[in-house]
């Protein structure tokens, strides 16, 4: 596939000012960091939901055991 001449090593080109390359680099770095933060937030949120569900299940199991134990004591 043909491409524009001089674009195979654009980061070495003297036609593009170094500040422009730096802005692109910072932009890519910021996008990468925001993606990492988003994935970490989603993972932490899922862990929090799972922990809450396990606590609720344990509480419900304890309540059920107490209720069944009270019925057996009455009978």
Secondary structure by P-SEA (a helix, b strand, c coil): cccccccccccccccccaaaaaaaaaaaaaaaaaaaaaaaaaaaaaaaaaaaaaaaaaaaaaaaaaaaaaaaaac
